[in-house]
């Protein structure tokens, strides 16, 4: 069971069913259930493409992102990996041990000194391999801050810009455009000088499975420019708040004094799992329980997302609205919580007059915003509107659901396929 407080939360039949459906979504995101679909001891097969891996003298792995350790464990159970590097978030205990893997725990969502150390080791590891050897890259969301190699700026500058962007409401694509243009490793730069063969297996945590955005396209390429990065700072009125050294790097790029990110991928990158895999597993479970199911994807500003969800709530009994994606939230207060708990609170606020519902949303990575919770579950019980508004104003949805005993606890799930949620009528 990935949901650790399942029994405490399953106080009604409907809540129990809701949690069972969420659990099915989480299990579908487990790399141990994903990697074996594509990898055998002698080949990697994705769709109609296959790669014979028996011909290489040695096989190595480089994994970075929230699923780095569990992806490595799943791969290592099938393929004889000689050695590898794993970079996962601080606080996340690696699911694979052993002398052949060098493990780094760096910070997320802001980089730290370990992020730089890990990036340097990965770069060195990649550049030292021979042409008859193969590196299998295992990429998942979160990789952007876990590997950091700032270009002509300090780590503090990088952290400062990351902070600005996290609170601005910028999309992950916009966020990563700036990160790629301040880095020596992102946007395909990691594999640019590589002599050996490589393939990248990617778990998607972004809308449209955009390979150039997942972990900032470290093993892929980048079609954004220095000019785009400056436009994004202007769009969110961040230019005046941005350190001068950062602006200088971007402006040097505009004048062609700094090299653009690679515009062509050097190695093949394949999406092996995405949010839809979770939603389909949830759909199967909900139908098995006897629900009529509707699935929607949710992206964009959280207020628009709430409107879309409300429009899709059914009046009929025994219906299950499943949603997945990643809304963007602007942080106004100093409270605790994240986009999932805020989404549940906003839906709760807007369904006070509707018939009985169960509402839930959670991050598949197990960490929602700055809280220790994965998300929240609640019935649309009557609550004073002014109380809910106050918690929302303070970006404090985590404390609201703590009081309601509705917070979902999973700890690190060692995976990351965006958010999943549902409404049961």
N, C-alpha and C positions, 0 to 999 in steps of 0.2 A: 504494500500500500504506500503510494507516494504522499498522499494527504495524511499527515501525521495525526491530526486531531479530528479524523473522520467521525469517530463515535460521538465525540462531544458536540459536533455540529449537526449530526443526523438526528435532530430532536423530533422531526415529523417524517412521515413516509415520503412526502414530496421532497423534502430537503435531502433525505437519504438517496432518493433517485437522482437528484441533481448532482450530488457528490459522486455517485457511481458513474454518471456520464462524464463529469470532469476528469475523473480518474482514468477513464478509457482514453480521453484526449491526451493526458500526460503519458500514458504507457506508449501511445503511438509515437511520441516524441523521443523515446529512449533509443539512443544510437544502437544498442544491442539488438533492437528490433528492426533497425534500418540498414546498417552496414552489410549484414549477410545477404540482403536482397541483391547486392551489386558486386560483392567480392567473393571469389572462390580462391583456393590455394594457387591456382594457375592463371587466373585472369580477373580483370575488372571489366564488367559488362554493364553499360548504361544504354538503354534503348537498343538501337541496332549497332552501336559502336562497342568494340571490345579491344582490350589492351592485354597482350600476352605478357605476364609479369615473370614467367619462368626464365626468360632469356637474360635477365639482369644478374650481374655478379653479386650485388648486394641490394637489399631494399631497406630504406630508412623511412622514418615518419617525422613530420613536423606538424604539431597540432597547436592551434591557438584559438581561444574563444571559450565561452562558458561550457561547451560540450567537449573540450579538448581531451580531457582524461578518459571520459567514457567512450568517445570515438576511437581513441587509441586502444583502449581495452578490447573493444569489439573487433578492431582490425587485427590486433596482435593475436587474437584467438584463432584467426584464419590464416594469416600470412606470417612467415618467419621474418620478423623485423630485426635487423642487426642492432640498430640503436636509434634513438630519437629524442626529440625535445617536446615538452608539453608546457604550455603557458595558460594558466587558469586564474580565476579571480582569487584575491586574498580571502582567507576564511573558508575557502572550498577545499576540502581534503581530497586529494587525488584518489580516484577509484582504481588506479593501477600503480603498483610499486615495482621496484626492481632496479638493479644497477644499470640496465641498458637505457633507462629513460632519465633524462635530466629534467627536473620539474621546477618551474618558476611560478610563484604566486604573486601576481602584481595587482595593482588597484583598478577598480572599475566603479563608476564611469570616468573617473579622472586618473590619468597616468601617474606613476610615481617612479622612484629611482630603479625599482625592480623592472618596470616596463622597459626602461632604457637598457638595463643589463641583459634582459631576455632578448631584446631586439638585436643587440650586438652579437650575442651567442648564436642566434638563429641565422643571422647574416653570414657569420663565419662558417657555421655548419654547412649552409647551402653552397657557399662558394668553394668549399674544400672537397666536394664530391666529383668523382671521375665520370667520363662520358658513358661508361658501361654500367653505371649505377642508377638507381631510381629513388626519387623521394616522393612519397605519397603525402601531400599536404591535406590536413584535416581542419577545415575552417568552419567556425561558427560565430554567431553574433557575440559582440563584446570584445572581439579581437582588436578593435581600433585603439582602445586605451591600454590593453594588456601588452601590446608591443608598441613602443614609442621610440622614434629616433628623430628628435626635432632638428630641423634644418635652419642653422644660423640664428636660432632663438634658444632661450633657456627653458628648462623644464617648467619653471615657475610661470613663464609667459604662456606656455602651452596649457598649463592648468587653468590659468586666468581666463584664456579664451574659451576653453572647454566649459568653465563655469558660466560665462556669459551666454554661450549658445544653449546650454542645458535649460536656462531659465527663460530663453527668448521665445520659445514656441516654434523654433526652426524645425523643419522635417529632418529625418535621419540622412536623407540624400544631401540636403544643404549643409548639414553639420559635417558630413564626411568630405564634401567638396573642399571645405576649408582645411580640415585635418590633412587631406592628401597633399595640399599645396604648402603645408608647413612641415612636411616629413621627408626623410631620406629613404623610407622603406615602403610607404603605402602607394596605392594606385598602380601596382605592378612592379614597383622598383625593387622589391625583394628578389624577384626571379630574373631580373634583367641580365645580370652578369653570370648566370648559372651555367656550368659546363655539362652537368649531368642531365638525365631525363627527369621529367616531373609530371605529375597529374594532381589536380586539386579536387577533393570531394567536399562539397559545401552544404551546410545546413542553413537554410535561408531564414533570416529574421527581418526581412524588409519587404515592403510592398512591391509586387510584380517580380519578386526574385531577382532584383537588379544586382548582378554579380559585382559591379563596380562599387556598390555601396556596402555589401556585406563585409564586415571587418575592414572597411575602407578599400576593398579590392586589392589587398596586399599581394595576391598571387595572380591577379588578373590584369586589367588595364584601366584607363580612366578617360572618359570623353569630356570631362569638365576642364575649365581653364582657370588661370590666375584671375582673369577678368571676371569670371563667374563668382569666384571667391569674394572679390571686392564688392560685387553687386549684392551678394547675400548680406554682408556686413552693413551695407547701406539700407537694404530692405528692412532689416530689423533695428535700424538706428543704433548700431553698435560701433560704428567707426570711431566716434569720439571716445568711446570707453576702451578701445583696443590698444594694447601697448604699441608704442612707436616702432619697436623692433619687428613686431609682427607685420605691421603695415609696410615696413621697408622691404621685407622678404617678398610680399605679394606684389609690391610696386616694381621691384627688380625683375620679377617674373613677367610683368606687363611689358617691360622694356627689353625682354628677351635676354636679360643678364642672368636669370636663373632658368635652369632647364625645365621644360614642361614635363608633366607626367607621361608615361608611355601610352601611346594611342592604339597599340596593337598587343594582343595577349601572346605571351611567349609559350605558355603551356595551356593544355586543355583544362578548363574549369567546369565542373558539373554540379548542378543542384541535385542532391540526393534526398532531400526532405524539405517540406515547407509547412506552413500553417494549415493548408488544406488537408494534409494527412491527419492532423489532429481532429479537424472538423468532421471528416468522413468517419473516423473511428467513433466520435461522439454521436454522429447520426445513426450508425449501426446499433450502438448501445441504446439510444433513445427509442428506436423502432422496436428493438427486442423487448423493451419494457412496456411498449404499447402506445408510444406517443406519435402523433402526426408531426413531422419535422419540417422546419423551414430554416435555410442557412443564408446568412448575409455576411459580407466582409465589411469591416469598419476601419476607416482611415480618415485623417484630417482632424480638424478642431473638435475637441470633446463635446462642445455644445451641439454641433452639427451631427455628431455621432449619436448623441442622445435622441435627437429629433428623428433620425433614421430608425433607431431601435423602437421608439414609441409608435412610429407609423406601422411597424411590422408585428406588433403584439396582437395576437389573435383573441377574439371574443370567445372562441370555442374552448370547451374543456379538453384536457389531455393533449394540449399542443405544446411543442417545444421549439422555441426560437433559439437557434444556435448562432453565435457570432464570433468572429475571429479577426485579428488584425492588430492595429496599434494606434490608438488615438493620440493626438498631441495635446499636452496640457501646459498652460502657462502657470508658473508657480508665483502666487501673490503673497502667501503668508509664510510663517515660520513653523508650520505644523508638521505632523508626521503622516506619511501615506504615499500613495502613488496613483498612476492613472487608473488602475483597476478598481481600487477602493473608491476613488473619486467618481468613477463611472457608475458603480453600484449605488453610491449615495445620491447622485444626480437622478438616476432612474427612480430610486425610492421616493425622492422629493416629488417627482412628476407622476407617480402612479398611486398617490394617496386615495384617490376616489375610485380606482378600478377594483374589480373583484380580486380574490386572493391569488397572489403570484409568488413564485420563488425567483429571486434575482441573484445571479452570481457572476463574477468575473475574476480571472487570475492570470498571472504571468507564468508561462511554461518554464521559465528559468527559476521560479520559486522566490524571486525577490521583486517586490513592488515598490518602486521609488526609493525613498529613504527609510522605509520601514523594514521590519524583520519578517513581515508577512508576505504571502504570495498573492493575496487578494481578499475578497470578502463574499459572504453569502448572507442573504436576509429574506424574510418575507416582507411584503409591502404593508407592514404594520403602521398604525397611525402614530405619527410623531409631529410635534409642534414644528411648523414650517420655519419659524424664526431660529429654532435651534439648529436645524439642518443648514440654513443659510449662513449662520455664524461659523460652523465647522468648515463649510465650503470656502468662505471668505478667507479663512486662515490656512487653507490648504492642509486641513487636519482630519481628513477622512479616516486615517488609521486609528486615531484616538476615538473617533465616533464609533467605529465598529468594535473596538476593544471594549467599550462600555456596553455595546449590544451583544457581546460574545459571538461576533460573526466573522472574526478574522480567520482566514485559511492559512494553516502552517504546513510547509513542506520542507523548509530549509533549502539549500542549494539542490537543484534537481539534476545538475550536470547535463543539461540540455538547454535549448533556446529556439523555440519556433513561434515567437511572438506571444500574443495573449489569446485566451479562449474564455468564452462565457456563454451564458444562456438565461432565458426566462422560461419558466414552466408555468403554464396556465392549467 
